[in-house]
Amino acid sequence: MELGNISQPAYGPGPHAPGSSTPGLVRMVHGFLRLVQPNALPIALCYLSFFLFQLLLYELGFLVCMAIGLLFIILVPLVGCCFCCCRC
């Protein structure tokens, strides 16, 4: 299976959103998914440990979003606790 250039992917229109009763939400979710992961995950890479770096590079969009989410999950309660306990 040919991946092409992983570090410089070619972004396309991606898959079409299915019909739904909330088209705005579906469009927003599909837009986000096309932004962080423009191509389908090749299954052949999951079985080869040699291509682990390429797989991590391929999943970089999700990894960055997960890191930002974990940062907010940790920092928001910590900052809120500091504001509540240390009001000057």
C-alpha positions in Angstrom: 0.0 0.0 0.0 1.5 3.3 -1.1 1.2 6.2 1.4 2.8 8.9 -0.8 4.5 11.8 1.0 3.5 11.5 4.7 5.2 14.7 5.9 3.5 16.8 3.2 0.0 15.3 2.6 -2.2 16.5 -0.2 -5.5 17.6 1.3 -8.7 16.8 -0.7 -12.4 17.2 -0.1 -12.5 13.9 1.8 -15.6 11.7 2.3 -19.1 13.1 2.1 -21.0 13.6 5.3 -24.1 11.3 5.8 -27.6 12.7 5.9 -28.6 13.7 9.4 -31.1 15.8 11.4 -28.3 18.0 12.5 -26.4 18.9 9.3 -24.4 21.7 10.9 -23.0 19.5 13.6 -22.2 16.7 11.2 -20.4 19.2 8.8 -18.4 20.6 11.7 -17.3 17.2 12.9 -16.4 16.0 9.4 -14.5 19.2 8.8 -12.4 18.6 12.0 -11.7 15.0 11.1 -10.6 16.0 7.6 -8.3 18.6 9.1 -6.5 16.3 11.6 -6.7 13.0 9.5 -7.1 13.6 5.8 -6.5 10.0 4.7 -7.8 6.6 5.9 -5.5 4.6 8.2 -3.6 2.0 6.2 -4.1 -1.4 8.0 -0.8 -2.7 6.7 1.2 -0.3 8.8 -0.3 -1.6 12.0 1.3 -5.0 11.6 4.8 -3.8 10.8 6.9 -2.5 13.7 9.4 -1.1 11.3 7.0 1.6 10.2 6.1 2.8 13.8 7.7 6.2 13.2 5.7 6.6 9.9 2.5 5.6 11.7 3.2 8.2 14.5 3.9 10.8 11.9 0.7 9.8 10.1 -1.3 10.2 13.3 0.3 13.5 14.3 -2.9 15.5 14.0 -4.7 13.3 16.5 -1.7 13.2 18.8 -1.5 17.0 18.9 -5.2 17.3 19.6 -4.9 14.8 22.4 -2.0 16.6 23.9 -3.9 19.9 23.8 -6.9 18.2 25.4 -4.9 16.7 28.2 -3.3 20.0 28.8 -6.7 21.7 29.2 -8.0 18.8 31.4 -5.1 19.3 33.8 -4.6 23.1 33.7 -8.2 24.3 33.8 -9.1 22.7 37.2 -5.7 23.7 38.6 -6.1 27.3 37.6 -9.7 27.3 38.9 -8.5 25.9 42.2 -5.8 28.6 42.5 -8.3 31.4 41.8 -10.7 30.0 44.3 -8.2 29.3 47.1 -5.7 32.1 46.6 -7.9 35.2 46.0 -6.0 38.3 46.9 
